[in-house]
Amino acid sequence: MTGPLFDRRQLLLSGAAAWLSAAVPRPARAGAPGEPLDRLLGAFVTADLDASPEETTTLGLDVGLRARDRGRLDDRSLASLARERDRIRAQLTQLRAFDPAALRGPDRVHYDVVRFGLEAADAAGRRHDYGRVRAGAPYVISQLTGAYVTIPDFLAGQHRVASAADAEAYLSRLAAFATALDQELEVMRQDAALGCAPPDFVLARTHDQMRKLRAAPPHESGLVTSLAQRTQQNRIPGDHAARAATCVSEVIYPALERQLAAVDDLQPRATRDAGVWRLPNGDAYYADSLTVWTSSPLDPAEIHRLGVDAVAECTSRLDAAMKQQRMSTGTVGARLRAMFDDPKFHYPDTEPGRTELLAELNRKVQRVRSRLPRYFGVLPKADVVVKRVPGYMEAARTGGYYQPPSLDDKRPGAYYINLRSMAELPSWTLANSAYHQTVPGHHVKNSIDQEARLPLIRKLDFFAAYLEGWSLYAEQLADEMGMYDQDPLGRIGYLHGALLGAIRLVVDTGLHAKRWSREQAIAYYVDALGDPVASATTEIERYCIWPGQACTYLLDKLAILRLRDKARAALGARFDLRSFHDAVLSSGALPHAVMETVIDRYIEATRASQRRAK
């Protein structure tokens, strides 16, 4: 049930510049070789933040000179996509003209990372005219992409309402929501004319979710109640809620109806084929998607074989662990399904049951957090809490996702868990998911990134394989930290999570390279993992619209483990796991090749330090 790093992925794919640049000052270094690079990246960030007022708010930077961004939404038009392509191309040209020869240490890492990201984005933008500028998300509107999905969540979770000015900015953004819907409708129509439209089952899911958003009476819409509740709580006078309801009724709902009509118009012509191989230049699009998502040089055939082997290994380990608990009848998948269905492993499907589940997960997070000093030298300062996914988004969201803390420390990190059905949440799976999303997983990585003295571009670089790979590695690390020593069923949950990472390699490459059907992928997933068909279907349909994303988890976990073994072999008794983790995390998100270089430098620096100590 471990889900993707949703908010950062949306940043990458929504038109907000993913390769944001330096805004956090570093210590003055008179005459230092990295200063021209600092200035260049600083120029990038100004342009990128200007293009994304939503990201400005998410980062807590919509104050002072950027307070103007508080009432605006991102431009999602065809023209904005063209401008983004031009901006990426111009930034890459400027970076290539920069001489990196004099750069040392972190400055060279910053250069290599930013260049890799810009080159991947530029290459995909030149080869493919549909979707967003970068590969990895061909459908502008789907069950998980589009303003109709992201903006309600953004307004409720990111836009602050602490003053009358904030409420007015909210209303301004509410009116702009209709414009965003129409802009994406324009892009969807162009893409469909180019031969890029979602498969029929994605359109059906999208229709159902849009209709659910549209069904609420305007004054009961979450877009209105979110504002009403916060203005009331903060005693902000005015008729803001009534004005919001009028905007929803007269502006937003008509725009949403236009999107619904366009989705319905595509349905009779839609295909059942699930993979992007069917799109124009589809094989190349999948290859570019794998580069964007994983930064790995492996091709689909190699990834598929790696996944098949990993499934076999994880299945064998699960078999042994389950037999120790006297569970030996049937396949591993059948035994896992029996555990899923066993009522003794489910919280009550009631509001008190949901409250109890959230409380227990928050306790587990605090327990594992107390053990961090033994495994990390640098510790996250920001807190993290477990919350539930908003009710109106439960149907289409996967099991859970993580939202990083704001840069101004006013909002803690959060793990949002989907509580739509307690039958989907057996207790033995919950600890592993929490460790993946919070500590020592996403929250540790993101908090250290944000608290480190890194340029902002390095805090926000979206190398999904690194971020998700770290969190899959963190699942194993939690076991190594002793979190399951008295919890053998929880360890089965951890091994179940490891098996999921392996299965994801198989089904993603199966769908997009081997031309598996949606039904074939669901059947493989359910048979191997034992998960309920409903949750498996949600996962597989996510893989259909984000080609390559499912490969991020295991590929980078394996890379981290390989580099850990490399460092341990090179340093012997001098190897320290805390300093290794600090080396991995302190450099920000990295593509595979740069991570290798960083660890090589860590090994050499450790050796040099030891030589000086003698």
N, C-alpha and C positions, 0 to 999 in steps of 0.2 A: 503494500500500500504506500510505500515511499513514493511520493510524487515529485515532480520537477521543481526547480527553483523558479517559481512562477513569475514573480515580479521582475527579476532581472531578465528572464527570457522575454517577457513582454516588452521591456525596454529595448531589447535588441530588435524585435520584430515589428514594433508599432510605428516606426518612423522616427522615434527619438534616437539620436545618435548614440550608437553603442560604444563607439570608441572615444569616449569623452576624455577631456584633457586637463592639464594641471591647473588647479585652482587653490590647492592647499599649499601655503608657503613652506619652503624649506629653509634651513639655516643659511644665512648669508655666507657665500664662499667667494670672496673677492678673486676674480680672475680664474675661477675654476672652469675646466673644460666643459662641464655640463651646463653652464649658464645659457649659451645660445640654444641648447635643446630645451631648457626650461622655458625660455621665451617663446620658442616655436610651439611647444605644446600648450602654453598659456594662450597663444593666439587661437589655437584649435578650439579650446574649451569655450571661449567667448562665442564663436560661431555656432558651436554645437548646442550650447545652452540657449542661445537666441532661438534656435529652431525647436526647442522643446520646453515650453513653459510647464508641462506636466512633470518633466524630470526635475526642473527647478524646485517645484513644490515637494516632490518626493524626497529630495535631498535636504529640505528645510532651508533652501536658499532664496525663497521668494520674499525677501526683506530688503530694506534699503532701496538701492537702485533697481533691484529686480522685483520689487513689490508690484510692478506693472504686470508681471507674469501671472499674478495670482488669479486674475479674472479671465485668463485665456486658456484655450486648449491647443494641442498640437495641430498643425495643418496636415491633413491627410489626403490632400488632392493629388491628382496626377502631376500637377506642376511642382508640388512639394517633393515628390519622388524624384523628378528630374533634377531639382536643386540639390537633393541629397546626393545623387550620383555625382553631380559636378563638384560638390564639396569634398566628397571622399577622394575623387580624382585629384583635385587641387591639393589637398592635404598630403596625399601620397607623393605627388610631384615635389612638393616642398621638402618632404622627409627624405626622399631619395637624393635630393640635391645637397642634403646635409652630410658632412663628412663625419662618420662615426669613429674614425681611426683613433682619435684622441680620447675617446670615452673610456672610462674605467668603471668597474663594479656596477653599482645600481644604475648609473646613467646608461651604460651599454645595455643592460637588461631592459630599461624603459624603451630605448630605441628599438631593440629587436622585437619586443612585444607589440608595440604600436604599429610597427611596419608590417608584421605578420597579419595583424587584424585588418589593416587598411588594404593590403594586397588581396586577402581572401574576399573582402567585400567588393573591391573593385573588379576582380576577375569575374565574380558571379554577376555583378551588375552589367558587365559588358556582354555576357553570354545569354542572359535571359531577360526578356521584356516583361514578364508577368510576375505577380506577387510583389512583395516588398523588394527593396534594393538588394538585400542579402539573400542568399539561398537559405533553405531550411524551413520556409513557411510559404508555400505557393498560394494559399487561399487567404485572401484579405478578410473574407467573412466566412466564419465556420462556427462550430459549436464552442470553440475556445478562442477565436480570434475575432477582432472587430471592436469598434467603439461601443457597440451595444453590450458587449461583455465587460470591457475594461473601464469605461467611464463611470458607471454606477458604483463599482468597487472603488475606483479612484476618489470619487467625490465623498464617499462614505468613510474611507480609510485614510486618505492622504490629505484632503483639503481641510484645513483647520477652520473651525467656526468658533472663535473666541471673542469676536467683536462685531459691531455693526458693519464695519468695512469688510470683514471676512464673509459675512452673510451676503453682502452685495456682490462680492466677487464670486460666491457660490452661484448666485442667480445669473450672473454674467456667463459663467461656465455652463450653466444649465441651458441657456439659450444657444450657446455655441455647440452643445451636444447635437442638436438637429443638423447643424452645418456639417459636423463630422460624419454623421450618418449618411448624408447626401454625398459627401466627398468620397466615402468608401464605396458607395453605390456606383459612382462613376468609374472607380478603379475596377470593381467587380465586373462591370459590363465590358470594359475594355479587355480584361483578362479572358473572359468567356469568349469574346470574338477572336482572341488569339489561340483558343483551344485549351485554356486552363480554367476548369470549373471543378468544384468538389464532386466526389462520387455521390450517388443518390442517397445513401444512408447518412452521409454528413449533412446534406441539404435537409433531410427529414429531421434530424436532431436539431439543426439550426432553426428550422421553422418552429419546432415545438418550444424551444427556449425563447425565441423572440415573442411568440404568442403568449407565453407565460409572463414575460416582462410587460407586454401590452395589456394583459387582462385586468390588472389591478385598476380600480377606480383611481383617477388622478390623485385625489387627496390621500389615498392609501398606498400610493407608490412609494417604494423605498427612496426614490429620488426626492420626495417631499418629506417623508417622515424623518429621514436622516437630518434634514435641515431643521425641521420643527423641533425635534428632540433636543438638539444642541443649542438652538436659540433659547429654548425654554430653560434648559439647564444653566445656561450662562446669563439668563435674565436680560436678553437682548431684545429691546422693544421693537415693534414694527409688524407689518403684515407679510413678512417674508414667506411663511408657509402658504398663504393664499396666493401670492404671486407665483410661487413655485408650482402650485397645482395648476394655475392657469397656463403656465409655460408648458407643463407636461401635456395638458389637454390640447392646447392649440398649436403647439410647435413640435414637440418631441414625438408624440404619438402619430401625427401625420407622417413625419419622416420615417418612423419605424414601420408604418404601414407600407411606405414606398419600398423599403428594404424587403419586407415580407412578400410583397407582390413580385419583386425581382427574383427572390429565392424560389418562389412557387413557379415562376416562368421558366427557370432553369430545370426544374425537376423532370418534366417529360423527356428532356434531351440528355439527362445525366446517365452516366454509365455506372455499373456495379463494380468495375475494376477499382481496387483499393490503392494501388501503388502509383508513384509518380513516374514510373516507366512509361505510362500512357500519355504523358504531357509532351509538348514539343521539346525535343532534345532532352527527353526525360532521363536517360541514363547519365548524361552529363550533369543534369540538375541534381540528381542524387549524389553524384561524386562531389559536387560543390557543397551540397548540404552536409555531407560527412566531414568535409574540411572545416566548414564553419562551426559545426557542432562539436567535433571531436579533436580537431587539430592533429589527427593521426594520419600517417601516410598509408595505412593499410587500406586495401581495396575491399569491396563488398564480399568477394569470395573468401578472402582471408579472415575477415571479421566473422562471417558465418561459420567457418570451420572452428574458429576460436570459441564461439558461442556453444557449438555442439559439444565440444570437449569439456567446457566448463559446466554445462548442464549435467553431463555424466558424472563429473567429480562431485558436484554439490549434491546430486541425488544419492550418491553412495554415502556421503557424510550424513545426510539426513536419515537414511535407512539405519545406519548404526545408532544414531542418537535416539531414534524412535524405538528401536528394539530395546534399548536400555530402559525405556519407559513402558515396556511390555506392549508395544504397538507393532505388530508384525504382519497383520493380515492385509493382503492386497498390495497394489503398487504404492509407491511413495505418494504419488498424487492423490490416490484414493484415500490413503490414511490422513493426509493433510486436509482433504475435504471433510472427512469425518470429524476432525478436530474443529474445522470451521463451523460445522453444523451442530456440534455438541452444545446444548443450552448452558451447561455449567461454565462455559468459557465466554459467556456474553453478559454484558451489563444490561439491566432492564431497559426496554425500549420506551423510556419515559423521560420527562425533563429531569427528575431527580437522578435517574440513571446516567444521563448525560453530564450532569453536574458532578457526580461521583467520578466518572471517567476522567473528566478534565482535571479534577483535584488530584487524582492519583498520578496522572502524567506529570503534572507540575511538581509533585513530590519527587518523582523519579529524576526529573531534570535537575533539581537542586542536589540530589544525592550524587549524581555523576559529576556535577560541577564541582563538588567539594573535593573530588579526587584529581582534578586537573593539575595541581601543582607538581604532582609526581611524574607527569608526562609532558608538561609544557613549561618552558621558561617564561615565555610571554603569554599572559592570560588576558582574556577578554574582559573589558570593564563594563560593557553594556549588559543589562539584564535581558532575559528572554522569558516569554510567557506562552502558554498553550491556550489557544482560543478555538472557537468553532467557526467553520466556514459560514458566511451569511446564508440564511435560508433560501433566498431567491436564486443563489448560484449552486446549490447543492446538487442538482440533478446532473449537471454536465461536468462538474469539477471532479478531479481524481481524488484519491484518498487524503492527500494533505500537501501543503506547500508552505514555504518559509518566506517571511517578509523581513528584510534587514532593518535594524534600527536606523533612525534618522541621524544625519551627521551632526545635528545640534543637540543630540542626547535627550531630546524631549519625548521621543517615542522609543520604547524598547523593541528588541526583536520579537517576532511572533511566529509561532508554528500554528497554522490554521489546519485543523483536522475536520474532515467531513463527517458529520454526525447524522446524515440523512437516514441511515438505517443501522441500528446497533448490530444487526445480524451480519453486517459486513466487517465488524470490528472485534474479532475474537481477542480475548485478553492477552493471549500468548504472543500476538504480533505487535502489540502496542509499544512496548519498550524499545524494540529495534527501530520502529518508525520515529519515535521521539528522539533517540540518539542520532539518527540520520539527520533530522531536521534541525536539532538544537545543539546539544553538547554531547560528544565532541565534534559534531558535524557542521552543518551550514552556519550555525550561529557563531561558532568559534572562528571559522574561516572568515566570514564576513565582518565580524567585529574587529578582528585583528587587522584586516585590510583597512577598515575605516579609521582605526585608532593609530595605525602606523604612520610614520612620516613619509608617505608616498604621494606622488602627484595624484590628483583626482582621477586622471585617466587610468591609473593603475589600481585605484580602489574600485573602479567600475568596469574594468575590462571584462567582457563576458566570454570567457573561454569555458563553455558549459561543461566540457569533459573534466576540466580541472576542478570546477566547483562541485559537480555531481560525483566525480571520481573521489574527491576528498571525502565526501559524505558516505560513500559506500565503503571506503577505507575506514572511516570513523566507526561504522557498524562493527567491523572486525576489531578495531581498537577498543571499543566498549567491552567486548568479550575479553580482550587481553587485560583490561583494567579490572576485571573481576566482577563485572556487573551481573553475570549469570552464574556465579559460583554457587549460589543458593537458589537458582531459578532454572532448572533443567528445561522446563517448558518454554521459558523465555529464550533459551539457547536454540531451541527448535525454531522459534520465531526469527532469530538472527540467521540461521541457516536457510530458512525460507526466503529471507530477504536477499541472501547471497545467490540463491537459485534464481530469484526474479531478475537480478542483474544479468545472469547468463542467458536466461530466456529472452530478455530484451534484445540481445545481439542477434539471436536466431530469428525472431519474428520481424524485426525491423528490416534486416537484409532480405528476409523471405518475402515481405510485402513489396519492397521497392526494387529489388534486384532479381529475385527468383519468381516474381509474379504470383505470389500466393494470393488467394482470395482473403477477404475479411474473415469469412467463416473458417477457413483453414487455419488462420493465425489464432483465432479465438479457441478453436479446438485444441491446438498444440499447447497453448497457454494453460487452459483449464486442465488438460490431462497431465501435464508435467508439474504444475504448481498447486493444483487442487482448489484454486480460488473460485468463488461463485461466478457463474456466467455473467451476471450483471456487471460486476466490477471488472472482470476480464474484458468485457465488451467496451466499457468506458476507456480502459487502457489502450486496447488495440485501435480504437477509433482515434485516440490521441496520436498514436504512432503514424496513422494514416495522414494526418494533417501537418505533423512536424517530422518529416523524413530525416532520419539520422539522429534525432535527439535521444532516442532510447539507447543508442550505442554509447552515450557519453559516460554512463555510470561505471561499467566494468573496465573499459579500456584504460581509463586513467587510474582506477584503483590498482590495476596490474602494473601500471607504470610507476606508481608510488612505491608499491611493494618491491619492485625490481630495483629501484634506486635505494631503498632502505637496505636491501641485501647487499647492494654494491658498496654502500657506505660502511656497513658493518664489516664486510670482508676487507675493505681497504684500511679501516682504522683499528680493527681487532678490539682489544681491551679498551682502547680510547674512545670507542663508539659510545655516544650518549643519545638515547632516544629523545630526550627533551630538546637538545640542541638540533637534532635532525628535524624534528617537527618545526622548530623555530625557523630553520633554514627554508623548509618547504613553504611555510605560511608567510614569512616576512617579506617575500618578494612579490606578493600579489598573485593574481591568477596568471597562469603561464601556459602557452602552447607546449606540446611535448618536447620539441627540440630545445627550447629555452630552459625548460625545467631541468633537462639533462645537464646543461651548461651550469646552471645555478648550483646543482648538487656537486658537480665536479669541483667548482670553486670552493664550496663548503668543505669538501674533503681535503683539498690542498691547504686551505686556511687552517683547518684543525691540525694538520700535520705540522705546518709552520709554527703554530702556537706551541705545540708540544716540543718542537726542536728548540724554541727560544727558552722554554721552561727548564731545559736540561742544563 
